Amino acid sequence: MSPAPAGGTRARQRARPPASRADPARLLAWEVLRAVDERGAYANLLLPALLAGRQLSARDRGFATELTYGTLRALGVLDGLLATVANRPVDEVDPPVRDALRLGAYQLLRTRVPARAAVDSTVDLVRRTSGERPVRFANAVLRRLAARLEATGGDLAVLLAAPGYDDDPVGHLATVTAHPRWVVETFAAALGGDLARTRAALAADDERPSTHLVARPGLIDRDGLLRAARDAGLAAEPGPWSPYAVRLAGGDPGRLPAVLAGQAGVQDEGSQLVVAALSRVATVGTDTGVSVDLCAGPGGKTALLAGLLPRTRLVAVEPRATRALLVAAAVARPAPAPDPADAVSGPAAAVGDAAGSPGAGAEGMAGGPVAGRSNVVVVRADGRAAPLRPGSADRVLADVPCTGLGALRRRPEARWRRTPAQVAPLSHLQRQLLAAAVDLVRPGGVVGYVTCSPHPAETVEVVTDVVTRLAARGVGVSVLDAREYLPGVPDLGDGPFVQLWPHRHGTDAMFLALLRRS
Ligand SMILES: C[S@@+](CC[C@H](N)C(=O)[O-])C[C@H]1O[C@@H](n2cnc3c(N)ncnc32)[C@H](O)[C@@H]1O
């Protein structure tokens, strides 16, 4: 029988480990890491749920959050570092022990926790979660790592033997910024090969994003939301670009009455900008009074667009039942009230129903309308076959499913989960959805094509390809200069498209193309 490795699989079969001093913040972070690793959980959903169920001090909550997100973002670097001191490939270490070591390595590398405390607390965590057997191994690994970090001043390029920047800039950046190589290549391609900007974009993925709120037009204005946030003790500032945005330095926006009442919501400022831009484009010719949100779930953009186009009947299309219900929840909210404080009990906005509106019929809608408060009707359907007549909409928003490479700072584990193989199928679906959007819009109407990814295969290439193919079929589409619809927002790229970036705008890396059907 071969000896079980320290931290090997047998450790899990041991009797229940003795209680130890593992502190609650580290334990909670470890639990999230395990769930992400074992069952593909989403940290940004699981962590708040676990935090809500525990009695932790504000300091411990902050620490648990930093440990969880920071460790998940830096996973590639942490595993690389651990491999240099573990004398074995990291993926051969028992997963529960490996996750504890990752947390310890993160504390050594990126926090001000003293090295000794980082090592000792990780050893306690290992003891508590895996028993005594792997404790010596964990202790030795982290002590070696602490010594190496001290000896090199934490220089990752040295520690991880990164390729020299001059020899292999992409490899170098991938190593020192903890991104897979293909993501570095993607960002570089989207930034025209500018490697200094690529480095800045990659670095921005590691910064803790502020929380952005949207003041939903007609329900609350931005100043009212700002006041409400400050009154609730939150550090709030107006967003620099969107007239509806408030940025929070921290704190829980979920307890704000305006958010609970649906007058405001959590929404990245970049998402607000692309919706605002679409609403600002004047249509040419006679409006039908119908607009479409073709990929609506979970409904953040639907809610904003409905507020910006109050006289439009907005058909929100979403194929997944759970997400369609989220759209319904996002729009089934109180109506405008003169004083935000009264809005919770204010009158409901006009009930929307696609039936009878030009081009939109309730009959044939897969699943039927599932919500209709205000000017929105939610329809469960595939956007490629939405139950709407061609040419029936004034505006169509196609916020297509994408790799989400533009929101890596908000989804810490995503950079390691996404693969280049996912791009082509998405790109195919995106082409189909954009073509469907153009089909739905009337001549003189406008399509907004949006991704939360800067990948050229999901952005410029999709738009260029679809416009070319449609032209070959005699469908005229002109590409508008989307930058003109975001006045005051600097550095939007060379046009005619808009590409936002975390490092330039503090937003997710949203892409926007505006197309007018002729
Ligand atoms: C990027 S998300 C949209 C986010 C949304 N606009 C918001 O701001 O809350 C893309 C959505 O498209 C939906 N989707 C996936 N396949 C689709 C299809 N064939 N037709 C329409 N929507 C689809 C997904 O379920 C997902 O909810």
Ligand as a Chemical Component Dictionary entry (heavy atoms), coordinates in Angstrom:
data_LIG
# 
_chem_comp.id                   LIG 
_chem_comp.type                 NON-POLYMER 
_chem_comp.pdbx_formal_charge   0 
_chem_comp.three_letter_code    LIG 
# 
loop_
_chem_comp_atom.comp_id 
_chem_comp_atom.atom_id 
_chem_comp_atom.alt_atom_id 
_chem_comp_atom.type_symbol 
_chem_comp_atom.charge 
_chem_comp_atom.model_Cartn_x 
_chem_comp_atom.model_Cartn_y 
_chem_comp_atom.model_Cartn_z 
_chem_comp_atom.pdbx_ordinal 
LIG C1  C1  C 0  -26.190 39.273 -20.691 1  
LIG S1  S1  S 1  -27.626 38.551 -20.083 2  
LIG C2  C2  C 0  -28.763 39.888 -20.190 3  
LIG C3  C3  C 0  -28.689 40.809 -19.001 4  
LIG C4  C4  C 0  -29.911 41.728 -18.929 5  
LIG N1  N1  N 0  -30.077 42.467 -20.146 6  
LIG C5  C5  C 0  -29.840 42.685 -17.759 7  
LIG O1  O1  O 0  -29.319 43.794 -17.923 8  
LIG O2  O2  O -1 -30.279 42.315 -16.661 9  
LIG C6  C6  C 0  -28.138 37.550 -21.411 10 
LIG C7  C7  C 0  -29.490 36.900 -21.225 11 
LIG O3  O3  O 0  -29.819 36.281 -22.468 12 
LIG C8  C8  C 0  -30.541 35.120 -22.188 13 
LIG N2  N2  N 0  -30.515 34.254 -23.375 14 
LIG C9  C9  C 0  -29.792 33.152 -23.611 15 
LIG N3  N3  N 0  -30.115 32.632 -24.810 16 
LIG C10 C10 C 0  -31.052 33.439 -25.344 17 
LIG C11 C11 C 0  -31.797 33.422 -26.536 18 
LIG N4  N4  N 0  -31.623 32.447 -27.446 19 
LIG N5  N5  N 0  -32.701 34.385 -26.747 20 
LIG C12 C12 C 0  -32.883 35.372 -25.842 21 
LIG N6  N6  N 0  -32.199 35.436 -24.680 22 
LIG C13 C13 C 0  -31.306 34.478 -24.435 23 
LIG C14 C14 C 0  -29.857 34.555 -20.976 24 
LIG O4  O4  O 0  -30.711 33.643 -20.310 25 
LIG C15 C15 C 0  -29.567 35.820 -20.182 26 
LIG O5  O5  O 0  -30.598 36.066 -19.296 27 
# 
loop_
_chem_comp_bond.comp_id 
_chem_comp_bond.atom_id_1 
_chem_comp_bond.atom_id_2 
_chem_comp_bond.value_order 
_chem_comp_bond.pdbx_ordinal 
LIG C1  S1  SING 1  
LIG S1  C2  SING 2  
LIG S1  C6  SING 3  
LIG C2  C3  SING 4  
LIG C3  C4  SING 5  
LIG C4  N1  SING 6  
LIG C4  C5  SING 7  
LIG C5  O1  DOUB 8  
LIG C5  O2  SING 9  
LIG C6  C7  SING 10 
LIG C7  O3  SING 11 
LIG C7  C15 SING 12 
LIG O3  C8  SING 13 
LIG C8  N2  SING 14 
LIG C8  C14 SING 15 
LIG N2  C9  SING 16 
LIG N2  C13 SING 17 
LIG C9  N3  DOUB 18 
LIG N3  C10 SING 19 
LIG C10 C11 SING 20 
LIG C10 C13 DOUB 21 
LIG C11 N4  SING 22 
LIG C11 N5  DOUB 23 
LIG N5  C12 SING 24 
LIG C12 N6  DOUB 25 
LIG N6  C13 SING 26 
LIG C14 O4  SING 27 
LIG C14 C15 SING 28 
LIG C15 O5  SING 29 
# 
